[in-house]
Amino acid sequence: MVPSEPHPPSLSPHGMALVGWGSLLLAGTLFFMLAWDVETRAPLVLLDAQTAAWLHLHATLELVAFLYAVTQVNSTVGLGAMTIIFMIVLWRMKERYWLLSVFIAVPGALALNLLLKYSYERARPSFDDPFVALTSFSFPSGHTAGATAFYGVLAAFLVSRTYDPVKRISIVIGAVLAVVLVAFSRMYLGAHYLSDVLAAAASTAAWLTLTLSVVHQLVKTKRLRRQLV
């Protein structure tokens, strides 16, 4: 008879709370620092313009084509399709709490991003020969927000089901690289500034952390009730 594998190691409840709320505070603070710099036209705005101009000047058609494909796959439609597939898999696995996490995390992140766009109303980068032409607001990046939410919750789920610490680290690194690639594609195509993608990652990380923390608390409360019955 093959012995059952141990449950994946996890932090204590106090450790989970500390990491969760600490991450929420850090990500939220970073977002408001970026937003303040954009609103007050701090030196970061100059860096935004210089970075956007340099990327546009040194762009190659081959890389533009590749990153355009990346940005299309991670568009609202693309991420929506991947999210639905992920939710169907979770439903079939009877992972109801993870299903709830995905349902709150991804659509919620996109709704938050839209609210922030209309709150700051920042114009997009402008070029004489743009690779993409968009009329919506720029700050923060919607593609980056969606990618952070989707790959973030996917990584959290996979980490929760993985025993090997090396695999856990690899999953997190993979998710981070996926978000970085999406964010860079938006900058390279001239759709967003550097601060747009950083702010999107920060605000969505805060939202994702809050979502996972609340759902984790629901799971813990339900388990406690079962023990008391």
C-alpha positions in Angstrom: 0.0 0.0 0.0 1.4 3.4 -1.0 1.4 5.8 2.0 -0.5 9.0 1.4 1.5 12.1 0.8 1.6 14.7 3.6 -0.4 17.9 3.2 1.8 20.7 1.6 3.5 22.7 4.3 2.0 26.1 5.0 2.5 29.0 7.3 0.7 29.3 10.6 -2.5 31.2 10.7 -0.7 34.2 12.2 2.0 33.9 9.6 -0.6 33.8 6.8 -2.3 36.9 8.2 1.0 38.7 8.6 2.1 37.9 5.0 -1.3 38.7 3.6 -1.9 42.0 5.2 1.7 43.0 4.9 1.6 42.4 1.1 -1.7 44.3 0.9 -0.2 47.3 2.6 3.0 47.2 0.6 1.2 46.9 -2.8 -1.4 49.5 -1.9 1.3 52.0 -0.8 3.3 51.4 -4.0 0.2 52.1 -6.1 -0.6 55.4 -4.3 3.0 56.5 -4.5 2.9 56.0 -8.3 -0.5 57.6 -8.6 0.8 60.6 -6.6 3.8 61.0 -8.9 1.6 60.9 -12.0 -0.8 63.4 -10.6 1.9 65.9 -9.5 4.0 65.3 -12.7 7.0 64.2 -10.6 10.3 63.1 -12.3 8.7 59.7 -12.8 6.5 61.3 -15.6 9.7 62.4 -17.4 11.1 58.9 -17.1 7.9 57.6 -18.5 8.2 59.7 -21.6 11.9 59.0 -22.1 11.3 55.2 -21.8 8.4 55.3 -24.2 10.3 57.3 -26.7 13.4 55.0 -26.5 11.3 51.8 -26.9 9.5 53.2 -29.9 12.7 54.4 -31.6 14.4 51.1 -31.2 11.5 48.8 -32.0 11.9 46.0 -34.5 9.0 44.6 -36.6 9.8 41.1 -35.5 9.5 41.9 -31.8 6.5 44.1 -32.4 4.7 41.1 -34.1 5.6 38.8 -31.2 4.5 41.2 -28.5 1.4 42.1 -30.4 0.5 38.4 -30.3 1.2 38.3 -26.5 -1.0 41.3 -25.9 -3.8 39.8 -27.9 -3.7 36.5 -26.0 -3.8 38.5 -22.8 -6.6 40.9 -23.9 -9.9 41.0 -22.0 -11.3 38.4 -24.4 -8.2 36.1 -24.1 -8.0 36.3 -20.4 -11.7 35.9 -20.1 -11.6 32.7 -22.0 -8.7 31.4 -19.9 -10.5 32.4 -16.8 -13.6 30.5 -17.8 -11.6 27.4 -18.7 -9.8 27.6 -15.3 -13.2 28.0 -13.5 -14.6 24.9 -15.3 -11.6 22.9 -14.2 -12.0 24.0 -10.6 -15.8 23.2 -10.8 -15.1 19.7 -12.0 -12.4 19.3 -9.2 -15.0 20.5 -6.7 -12.7 23.3 -5.6 -15.5 25.6 -4.6 -13.5 28.1 -2.6 -10.8 28.4 -5.3 -13.6 28.9 -7.8 -14.9 31.7 -5.6 -11.4 33.2 -5.5 -11.0 33.2 -9.3 -14.5 34.6 -9.7 -13.8 37.6 -7.3 -10.1 38.1 -8.3 -10.1 38.4 -12.1 -13.4 40.2 -12.9 -12.9 42.3 -9.7 -9.4 43.4 -10.8 -10.7 44.4 -14.2 -13.5 46.4 -12.6 -11.1 48.1 -10.2 -8.8 48.9 -13.1 -11.6 50.5 -15.0 -12.6 52.6 -12.0 -9.0 53.8 -11.6 -8.7 54.7 -15.3 -11.7 57.0 -15.0 -10.4 58.4 -11.7 -7.1 59.6 -13.2 -8.0 60.0 -16.9 -4.4 59.9 -18.1 -3.8 60.1 -21.9 -1.9 57.3 -23.6 1.6 57.8 -25.2 1.4 59.5 -28.5 3.5 58.9 -31.6 3.4 60.0 -35.2 3.6 56.4 -36.3 2.0 54.3 -33.5 1.9 50.5 -33.5 -1.5 50.6 -31.8 -4.1 53.4 -31.7 -6.3 53.5 -28.6 -8.6 56.2 -27.3 -9.2 54.9 -23.8 -7.3 56.1 -20.7 -3.8 54.9 -19.9 -3.4 54.7 -16.1 -3.2 52.0 -14.9 -2.8 49.3 -17.6 -5.8 47.0 -18.0 -3.8 44.2 -19.7 -1.3 44.2 -16.9 -4.1 44.2 -14.3 -5.8 41.2 -15.9 -2.6 39.3 -16.2 -1.6 39.9 -12.6 -5.0 38.7 -11.4 -5.2 35.6 -13.6 -1.6 34.4 -13.4 -1.5 35.4 -9.7 -4.5 33.3 -8.7 -3.4 30.5 -10.9 0.0 30.4 -9.3 -1.6 30.5 -5.8 -3.8 27.5 -6.6 -0.9 25.5 -8.1 1.4 26.4 -5.1 -1.3 25.2 -2.7 -1.3 21.8 -4.4 2.4 21.3 -4.7 4.7 19.6 -2.3 8.2 20.4 -3.7 9.5 23.8 -2.6 11.5 24.1 -5.8 8.4 23.6 -7.8 6.6 26.2 -5.7 9.3 28.7 -6.4 9.3 27.8 -10.1 5.5 28.4 -10.3 5.8 31.8 -8.7 8.7 32.8 -11.0 6.7 31.6 -14.0 3.7 33.7 -13.0 5.9 36.8 -12.4 7.6 36.4 -15.8 4.2 36.0 -17.5 3.0 39.3 -16.0 6.3 41.0 -16.9 6.0 39.9 -20.5 2.5 41.2 -20.8 3.5 44.5 -19.1 6.5 44.9 -21.4 4.4 44.2 -24.5 2.1 47.1 -23.6 5.1 49.4 -23.2 6.8 48.2 -26.3 3.7 48.7 -28.4 3.4 52.2 -27.1 0.0 51.6 -25.4 1.3 52.4 -21.9 3.9 54.2 -19.9 6.2 52.4 -17.4 4.2 53.8 -14.4 1.0 52.5 -16.0 2.1 48.9 -15.9 3.7 49.2 -12.4 0.6 50.8 -11.0 -1.6 48.1 -12.5 0.6 45.3 -11.0 0.6 47.0 -7.6 -3.1 47.8 -7.4 -4.1 44.3 -8.6 -1.6 42.6 -6.3 -3.3 44.4 -3.4 -6.8 43.3 -4.7 -5.6 39.7 -5.2 -4.0 39.6 -1.8 -7.3 40.9 -0.2 -9.3 38.3 -2.2 -7.2 35.4 -1.2 -7.1 36.5 2.4 -10.9 36.9 2.7 -11.5 33.5 1.0 -8.9 31.8 3.2 -10.7 33.3 6.3 -14.0 31.8 5.0 -12.3 28.4 4.7 -10.9 28.6 8.2 -14.2 29.7 9.7 -16.0 26.8 8.0 -13.5 24.3 9.3 -13.8 25.8 12.8 -17.6 25.4 12.7 -17.3 21.8 11.6 -15.0 21.1 14.6 -17.5 22.6 17.0 -20.5 20.6 15.6 
